[in-house]
Amino acid sequence: MTEDLEARLRRELSSWAEEAPPPTAVSVRTLDAAYAAPVERSRPAWLLSAIAACVLLVVIGGTVGGIALVRHLTEPTRPAAPTQPASPAPPTGSVPSVHPTSPSPTANPTASASSAQPAPAPAGATGPVPAGFTVHDLTFVSDDQGWALGTAPCSSKPCTSLVRTSDGGRHWVGIRPPVVGLVGVDDCSTACVSNVRFATPLVGYLFGPQAFYLTTDGGATWQREAGGAAALEIADNNVLRVPSGDGQGCFPGCPVSVQVSTIGGTAWRTVLALSSAQVGFDTGVQLSRTGGHAYLQVYGHVSGGASQAHSALYVSADRGLTWTDRGEPCPQVSPGEVDASALSSASDQSVTVLCTQRSGSASFVAVSTDGGRTFRPGKLLPNLEIQVGSASSSTVFAIGSVGGRESLVRSVDRGLTWNVVAQSGPATGTAAPRGGFLGFESATTGRWVSLSDPRTVWTTSDGGATWVRYTFPA
Amino acid sequence: MQAAADDTVPVPADAGVVVAMEDFEDFVRAHLPALLRTAFLLTGGDGPAAEDAVQETLTRLYPRWARVQQADHPLAYVRRSLINTYLNSVRSTSARELVALDSADRGAGGDMTQAVGDRDQIRRLIRQLPERQRVALVLRYFEDLTDREVARAMGCRPGTARSLISRGLSAVRATLSPAQLGDRDD
């Protein structure tokens, strides 16, 4: 009897199921709903050919260090001299123009630290995302909690805007930033910010060349602190920052220093100070962190000058408290001089740099797995400018122009071979990229904001093999 | 170390986010009809509710589609999500469902031929089951899942799944006459 009933049930259910609605309508509605909001359908044109301007390279594999390209500094601080001989003597020649380098994408390296903490909901009023919001910088403290700094059309400048997500970028709300301009958008003769970094769901920083703001309530309120910062990264329960100068420029180069504080602290202590003589004709610095390791790269002047334009890499294995000068990290494997132009680090302690021919347009990535002592070069890539983000020793991402479109390319063999994994709009063709973001808060979860479409945040949760996008409403 | 120059970056014709979207569309095309039939049975024959459950499930999974693809059995993953979607919706609409059951019950209380009556009665009995028992029966006798697979789909222990199936069968059996239990459809 039971067997008869079971057989009967099978027949009845199978028969009944045939009366289900036809699938066509719900298929169409499902695809429309899935693509409409918050993820938008994308049909990029996959064209392959030569390249142009902005490239951003992120190397992933473990947790990501942070990166920020910086303006020059001015104030020398109490020296904490490097243990190695100083970098090459300053070159002679004409005074290089001091130009601000754009903030590069940064992954917040504190995901592992903050993820263990409870995630209190930040206080304060929230509102809708401003219409037309475009992203200038991103920061995430976990796969789900993140903030985006940007701007949106408004009636009364400055229009700097800040938005927050608690679900990995599927939904965003607006929060109130301080009234301050945005680098690249507003007149920055006074205070402007260029970057945002959060250490925890409550503690975060907004900073720029002449502005430094701290929040301890998730962005509901901001306190302005003294000075500005050209770079700031958080890892292993402390904060490192590179103080910025007054924007007036320095000859032959501006001193560079690194300061440390506790998360949310307001007292800063200098842990590295490089004089103008040590820095030379630098065009900026880049700070990257992963766990207890920190990396500071000071870039030489690559646009001119009679002398070489090598960079200098300073490394720390104790959370930024002491530093070692490793000199120019790029292997000189290409005909002519090769100089580092970007930096990233990963949780497997590998360090990756982007190396660019001084004459010519080819670049390659070079990876170190011994704390920056030696670097192994990848394949030379003509017509592709790459900026290195953070690294595992094997997986690397670059942003460049392929087929006239700004493209995200990926290598899983330390830069030997590359594949396009996503494409955005037409390549901007600008030599000095502004905005854009590429970074990972874990080995698998990362974000990309292209220069050609700064209203769209691309997210991967599989280590960059595939990406889905969210576009802020126009 | 030599670094060989090359004129092109090797790039496949399809990659990245296009792969993710195409995979999602391929999945929808291939599996939505079956998911819709399952949802139709889960809801006790409620077409609009079944469509809503399927649409909501797939829409919510789309942003995480790469993760879905990484599952050992993506279809099973989606089906489990569908079941959760349906059970969650039931919790918030249980009062309305009781009204619908009363209407269906009244509608089926009139004259019936033996075959059609038996079919409607089976369906009515299935529709009147507690949701989790109905879900268990659908998974067991329509999807042909094993007890362990039913348990995994419902997020419960195999023993619980067997109990739900057994109680569902008992409820149906208790209402059908011995003749009805032995009948075959024409």
Contacts between the chains, C-beta under 8 A, distances in Angstrom:
chain1	res1	chain2	res2	distance
A	1	B	173	7.6
A	1	B	178	7.8
A	1	B	181	5.8
A	1	B	182	7.6
A	2	B	169	7.0
A	2	B	173	7.7
A	4	B	181	5.9
A	4	B	182	6.1
A	5	B	169	6.3
A	5	B	172	6.7
A	5	B	173	5.8
A	5	B	176	7.7
A	5	B	181	5.7
A	6	B	141	6.4
A	6	B	169	7.4
A	8	B	122	7.0
A	8	B	181	7.3
A	8	B	183	7.9
A	9	B	122	7.4
A	9	B	137	6.5
A	9	B	141	4.4
A	9	B	169	7.8
A	9	B	172	7.3
A	10	B	141	4.8
A	10	B	142	7.2
A	11	B	185	6.4
A	12	B	119	6.5
A	12	B	122	4.7
A	12	B	123	6.8
A	12	B	126	7.7
A	12	B	185	7.9
A	13	B	41	5.8
A	13	B	126	7.7
A	13	B	137	7.7
A	13	B	138	6.5
A	13	B	141	5.5
A	13	B	142	4.1
A	14	B	142	6.6
A	15	B	119	7.5
A	15	B	185	7.7
A	16	B	40	7.6
A	16	B	41	6.3
A	16	B	45	6.5
A	16	B	123	5.9
A	17	B	37	4.0
A	17	B	38	7.5
A	17	B	40	6.1
A	17	B	41	5.6
A	17	B	142	6.4
A	18	B	37	7.6
A	19	B	40	7.3
A	19	B	45	7.2
A	20	B	36	5.2
A	20	B	37	4.5
A	20	B	39	7.7
A	20	B	40	3.7
A	20	B	41	7.9
A	20	B	47	6.8
A	20	B	50	6.4
A	21	B	36	6.6
A	21	B	40	7.2
A	21	B	47	4.4
A	21	B	48	7.9
A	21	B	50	6.8
A	21	B	51	5.8
A	23	B	32	5.1
A	23	B	33	4.2
A	23	B	36	5.3
A	25	B	51	7.6
A	26	B	32	6.8
A	26	B	36	6.3
A	26	B	51	4.4
A	26	B	54	5.9
A	26	B	55	5.6
A	27	B	28	5.7
A	27	B	29	7.0
A	27	B	32	5.2
A	29	B	51	7.8
A	29	B	55	5.6
A	30	B	28	6.0
A	30	B	32	6.8
A	30	B	54	7.0
A	30	B	55	4.7
A	30	B	58	4.9
A	30	B	59	6.2
A	31	B	25	6.5
A	31	B	28	6.3
A	33	B	55	6.2
A	33	B	59	4.6
A	34	B	24	6.9
A	34	B	58	6.4
A	34	B	59	4.8
A	34	B	62	3.9
A	35	B	21	7.7
A	35	B	62	7.8
A	38	B	63	7.2
A	39	B	62	6.0
A	39	B	63	5.4
A	41	B	21	6.7
A	42	B	17	5.6
A	42	B	18	7.1
A	42	B	21	6.5
A	43	B	18	7.4
A	44	B	17	7.5
A	44	B	18	6.3
A	46	B	11	7.7
A	46	B	13	5.8
A	46	B	14	6.4
A	46	B	15	7.5
A	46	B	18	7.0
A	48	B	8	7.1
A	48	B	9	7.4
A	48	B	11	4.7
A	49	B	8	7.9
A	51	B	9	7.7
A	168	B	63	7.7
A	170	B	63	5.3
A	331	B	1	7.0
A	333	B	1	5.8
A	333	B	2	7.2
A	333	B	3	5.1
A	334	B	3	6.1
A	362	B	5	6.8
A	364	B	3	5.9
A	376	B	1	7.1
A	377	B	1	5.8
A	377	B	3	5.7
A	378	B	3	7.8
A	379	B	3	6.3
A	379	B	4	7.0
A	379	B	6	7.1
A	380	B	3	4.0
A	380	B	4	6.9
A	380	B	5	5.4
A	380	B	6	7.5
A	381	B	6	7.4
A	381	B	9	6.4
A	382	B	5	6.2
A	382	B	6	7.1
A	382	B	7	6.7
A	384	B	9	6.4
A	400	B	9	8.0
A	402	B	9	6.3
A	402	B	11	6.2
A	407	B	11	8.0
A	408	B	16	6.9
A	409	B	9	6.4
A	409	B	11	7.2
A	417	B	10	5.9
A	418	B	9	5.1
A	418	B	10	6.3
A	418	B	11	7.3
A	419	B	10	6.8
A	419	B	11	6.0
A	419	B	12	5.7
A	419	B	15	5.7
A	420	B	9	7.8
A	420	B	11	4.3
A	420	B	12	7.1
A	420	B	15	5.1
A	420	B	16	6.6
A	421	B	15	5.1
A	421	B	16	3.5
A	421	B	17	7.6
A	422	B	15	7.5
A	422	B	16	3.9
A	422	B	17	4.8
A	422	B	18	8.0
A	423	B	16	7.5
A	458	B	17	6.8
A	459	B	63	7.7
A	460	B	66	7.1
A	461	B	64	6.7
A	461	B	66	5.5
A	461	B	67	5.5
A	462	B	66	4.4
A	462	B	67	7.1
A	462	B	70	6.5
A	465	B	16	7.7
A	465	B	66	7.2
A	466	B	16	5.9
A	466	B	17	6.3
A	466	B	19	5.5
A	466	B	20	4.0
A	466	B	65	7.9
A	466	B	66	4.6
A	467	B	16	5.4
A	467	B	17	4.2
A	467	B	20	6.8
A	468	B	17	6.0
A	468	B	20	5.7
A	468	B	21	7.8
A	468	B	62	7.5
A	468	B	63	5.8
A	468	B	65	6.9
A	468	B	66	7.4
A	469	B	17	6.3
A	470	B	63	8.0
